[in-house]
């Protein structure tokens, strides 16, 4: 990857007036293509944090 090109970063957005975190799933995500992003709110974020080790283990299998 060239040095001047940054990898995609998570971004905060809003859905129905509530904050949403969008994490890119592909190398060059399009903001308008839903399947390029994993989006979730605070409740799912809390669950991810709570079970981070299990998720990490699952991803490494």
Rosetta silent file (secondary structure, phi, psi, omega in degrees, C-alpha in Angstrom):
SEQUENCE: XXXXXXXXXXXXXXXXXXXXXXXXXXXXXXXXXXXXXXXXXXXXXXXXXXXXXXXXXXXXX
SCORE:     score description
SCORE:     0.000 S_00000001
   1 L     0.000  128.582  179.420    0.000    0.000    0.000 S_00000001
   2 L   -60.744  149.581 -176.989    1.509    3.371   -0.938 S_00000001
   3 L   -64.314  -31.577 -176.855    2.511    5.585    1.965 S_00000001
   4 L   -78.026  -11.133 -179.596    0.276    8.484    0.871 S_00000001
   5 L  -100.408  122.814  179.360   -2.826    6.260    0.897 S_00000001
   6 L   -89.498  150.161  175.068   -4.403    5.635    4.312 S_00000001
   7 L   -73.847  152.831 -179.841   -6.325    2.510    5.143 S_00000001
   8 L   -59.524  144.174 -177.526  -10.059    3.009    5.685 S_00000001
   9 L  -117.998  153.137  172.253  -10.963    4.041    9.217 S_00000001
  10 L   -59.680  150.848  178.872  -14.078    3.567   11.345 S_00000001
  11 E  -137.680  146.331  175.188  -16.407    6.538   11.248 S_00000001
  12 E   -88.215  135.657  174.945  -19.141    7.874   13.470 S_00000001
  13 E  -141.325 -166.952 -176.767  -22.448    8.611   11.799 S_00000001
  14 E  -136.333  141.729  176.014  -26.080    8.872   12.771 S_00000001
  15 E  -136.908  120.783 -177.894  -29.141    6.728   12.103 S_00000001
  16 L    52.022   40.371  176.166  -32.593    7.879   13.199 S_00000001
  17 L    79.296    4.990 -179.115  -30.985   10.448   15.473 S_00000001
  18 E  -116.524  147.519 -179.553  -28.756    7.959   17.302 S_00000001
  19 E   -69.249  142.160  179.891  -24.968    7.554   17.019 S_00000001
  20 E  -136.265  137.727  174.384  -23.701    4.649   14.937 S_00000001
  21 E   -99.659  128.769  178.915  -20.158    3.387   14.439 S_00000001
  22 E  -113.463  122.676 -179.981  -19.383    2.204   10.902 S_00000001
  23 E  -110.917  127.585 -179.278  -16.399   -0.102   10.399 S_00000001
  24 E   -68.983  138.599  178.871  -15.186   -0.760    6.830 S_00000001
  25 L  -103.519  -12.376 -179.174  -15.256   -4.410    5.722 S_00000001
  26 L  -125.272  165.978 -176.710  -13.414   -3.916    2.402 S_00000001
  27 L   -67.297  -37.172 -177.283  -10.197   -2.123    1.415 S_00000001
  28 L  -127.137   74.546 -173.649  -11.829    0.674   -0.561 S_00000001
  29 L   -72.626  142.557  173.109  -15.337    1.146    0.896 S_00000001
  30 L   -93.475  131.312 -179.065  -17.939    3.280   -0.793 S_00000001
  31 L   -59.285  -24.430 -176.038  -19.897    5.415    1.684 S_00000001
  32 L   -97.524    1.025 -178.841  -23.139    4.589   -0.146 S_00000001
  33 L  -104.634  105.772 -172.872  -22.684    0.791   -0.339 S_00000001
  34 H   -58.475  -37.028 -175.986  -24.139   -0.797    2.837 S_00000001
  35 H   -74.834   -5.073  174.259  -22.352   -4.152    2.543 S_00000001
  36 H   -79.603   -8.219 -171.813  -18.981   -2.348    2.603 S_00000001
  37 E  -131.338  146.098  168.157  -19.641   -1.434    6.250 S_00000001
  38 E  -105.552  116.250 -176.647  -20.429   -3.071    9.593 S_00000001
  39 E  -117.768  137.686  178.023  -22.618   -0.594   11.474 S_00000001
  40 E  -155.838  157.747 -179.834  -23.801   -0.817   15.061 S_00000001
  41 L   -95.592 -168.335 -174.541  -24.993    1.328   17.935 S_00000001
  42 H   -65.391  -37.780 -179.268  -23.944    1.586   21.562 S_00000001
  43 H   -63.412  -44.825  178.106  -25.732   -1.566   22.787 S_00000001
  44 H   -68.228  -35.949  177.960  -23.984   -3.785   20.243 S_00000001
  45 H   -61.575  -41.231  178.800  -20.695   -1.975   20.900 S_00000001
  46 H   -64.216  -39.766  178.246  -21.017   -2.783   24.618 S_00000001
  47 H   -66.170  -40.055  178.558  -21.671   -6.452   23.811 S_00000001
  48 H   -62.422  -44.216  179.080  -18.639   -6.549   21.499 S_00000001
  49 H   -62.975  -42.979 -178.277  -16.433   -5.080   24.231 S_00000001
  50 H   -61.894  -39.077 -175.975  -17.818   -7.522   26.799 S_00000001
  51 L  -111.109   29.052 -175.839  -17.119  -10.548   24.588 S_00000001
  52 H   -57.408  -44.742 -177.699  -14.048   -9.238   22.753 S_00000001
  53 H   -62.085  -40.209  178.334  -11.814  -12.192   23.686 S_00000001
  54 H   -66.681  -39.383  178.482  -14.357  -14.731   22.368 S_00000001
  55 H   -65.805  -43.712  179.633  -14.755  -12.740   19.141 S_00000001
  56 H   -61.815  -43.894  178.909  -10.982  -12.486   18.726 S_00000001
  57 H   -62.255  -43.092  178.757  -10.573  -16.241   19.295 S_00000001
  58 H   -61.202  -42.791 -178.374  -13.329  -16.970   16.753 S_00000001
  59 H   -67.152  -30.130 -177.953  -11.691  -14.704   14.144 S_00000001
  60 H   -82.052  -13.353 -177.958   -8.302  -16.402   14.612 S_00000001
  61 L   -69.636    0.000    0.000   -9.657  -19.938   14.064 S_00000001
